[in-house]
Amino acid sequence: MRKLVRGEGPRCLGQYRHGLHQWSMESPTREERAQIWAHLGGMQDTRCAYCEADISNRDAAHLEHFRQRNRYQPGTFEWSNLFGSCKREDSCGDFKDRCARYDPAVLIKPDEEEPDDFFVFVSDGTIAVRADIDDAARHRATQTLRIFNLNAENGALRQIRREAVRPHMDTAQALMEMFLDDPEIEGLQAFLDEEIQKTAHLPFATAIRHSLSARP
């Protein structure tokens, strides 16, 4: 999960009203859904809003309501309530929607908050809750990981993140050794920033960035 910047939404959503229209196969229309996806792409690029998996293939993605339609019907056509999510059944939007009732305010919303303030992605594919946050923030971080199932001990996402990070670990190790040898070495931060920038567009880029920097 990474920080997202939500821009202006598609105009087509403005014609729909809660109580008057229903979200269905016909509404929004195929053309309108394409507009929604185009705007989501401006915010998320081609990555799932939650796990950061590649969703460039729309058959592997769905329009996701952060607050479920059946629990928050006024948000059905709200631009601020929409994300693009992968279709992985054991995590992200589909998993969230099968969870028992919970307070949606507990979830970390990536277009409103900075996930880096809550999580540390580890090179073994796990996600740790930051140690330097208060109890309320820790509770929210823990519940976000649980409700989206982003950190299942033996889940597929852990393995996928680990494999995404693995090709970059030699670079991370070399940087760490250089830093330990000489904490004041010149140009190290610039090199690190360049490497992080090169990987910023990749799926699971947050896990790669945290592993490269080792001090997110």
N, C-alpha and C positions, 0 to 999 in steps of 0.2 A: 504494500500500500504506500502511495506517495502523494504529495500535495498536488492538487489539481486546481487550475484557475478556470472558473466557469465564466464564459462570455455570455453574450446575449443569445437568447433562445430562438428557435425557429418560429416564424410568424404563424405557421399553421396551427400551433397549439392554442393560439388565442381564440380560435373559433369554437373550441370545445368548452363545455361547462359541466361541472359536477352536478349531478341530479337531472341533467337534460340529456347527456350523452354517456355512453358506456364504452369502455376500452374493449375492443373486440378485433376479430380478424379483418373487419372492414374499416374500423376507425381506431386510430388514424389509418388512412389509406396507405397503399404500398409507396406511392410517391411521397406522401407526408412522412412516413417512417424513414425513407431515404434522406429527407431533409433533417430529421432528428438525428440520424446517425452522422450526417455530415457535421452538424454542430457538436455532437459528442466527440467526433474525431478531432475537432479543434481543441478540445479540452483534454482528452485522454490519448490522443494519437491512436495507435492500433493495439492498445493494451487494456486488459480488464481493469476496471476501477478499483478492484479489491486485491486480487492476487498478482496483477501485472502480467498475466499470460497473454500471448498473442491472440487477438480476436480479429485479425484482418479478414479471416474467412467468416463471413456473417452466418454461415451455417453452424458455426461453433460459438455463436454469441446470441444474446437476447437483450432487449430493452428492459432495464431493471428499475423497479420502483424501490427507492431506498426505504421508504415507509410503505408497507404493503397496501395494495388497493383495498383489500377486504378489511383492513384495520384502520385505514386512514383514507377514506374515499375522496375527501376534498383534494388530496394530492395526486389524483389519478392523472390529470393533465398538466400538473405543475412542472415547469422546466427544472426548477431547483430540486425536484424529487426524482429526476431521471438520471440514470447512469447506463453505461454499456458494461455488461458482465459476461464472463464466459459461461458456458453451459455445463461446467463440471458439476456433477450431482453431489459430490462429497465436499463442496466448499462454495464460497461466494454467494451470489444472489439466490440460486436455487436452494442451497442448504439453509440459508437464513429464513427463507419463506416456509420451511418445514419445521422451524424451531417452535417450541411452545411460546406462549405469549410472554413478552418482555417489554421493558420500557425503551422505546426507540431513542430516547434522549441519551441513553447510556452509550450508544454507538458513536465511534469516531467517524465523522463525515469528512472525507478527504478534500472536498472543495471548500470547507469552512475551517478546518484545522490542519495543523502540520503533523502528519504521522510520525516524523522523526522525533517529535517531542515525547512520544510514547513508546516507540519500539526501537530495538537494535536487531538488525538482521545478521545472523551468524553464518560463517562460511560452511557449516555442516548442514545448512538448509533450514535451521530452526529460526524462530523469532523470539527474542527475549523482551520482556517488559523492562523498560529503563529502571535502573536502581535509584535514580535521583529525582523521582517524582513522588508526590504525596499520595496518601491512601485513596483519595477520591479518583485521582487520575489513574492510579494502578488498577482500581476496580474497573474503570471504563476500558482500559487497555486489555485487561484480561477477558472481559465480556465481549469485546469486539473480536478478539481472536477466537473465542468460543463460538459466537453466533455465526461468524463467517467460516469457522473451522479452518483458519489459515495456518494453524500450527499443530495439526494432528501428528502425534509422535511417530507413527508409521505410515502417515498418509502420502499420497502421490505428490502433493505439492512440495513436501520437504525434499523428496528425491529430485524433483524437477529443479528446484532452486539450487540444490547442491551441484547438480550438473551444469547449471547456468553459470555458477560461480567458478567452478573448477578450472576452466581454461585461463582464468585471470589470477590464480593463486600464486603462480611463479612470480608475477609482477608484484603482487602484494608482499610476498616473502622478501623479495629483493629490496623493496622500499623500506620494509621494516628493519632489515639488516643495516641498510645505509643510515637510517634514522638513529638506530641504537649506537652505531659507530660514531656518528657525529650529529647530535641533535640540531646543530646550527648550520648544517650543510646548506649551501646556497642552491637554489633552483629545484630543490626536492618538491616543494609545495606546487611550484608551477608545473612540474612534470606530472605530479599526482592529479592536479586539476585537469590537465590535458587528457590523461588516461580516462578519467571519470567522464569528461565531455564526450569522448569517443564512444563510450558505452551507454550514454544517456538515452539513446533511442531503442535500446534492446529490451526484450522482455526480461522481467525480473531485474531491472536496472538498479533498483534500490538495494537489493541483496549484493549485487556486484559492487556498487559504490561503497557500501558499509564495509565490505570485505577488503576492498582496496585501501580504504583510508584507515581501517582498524581503529578509528576514533571518530565515528559519525557525527 
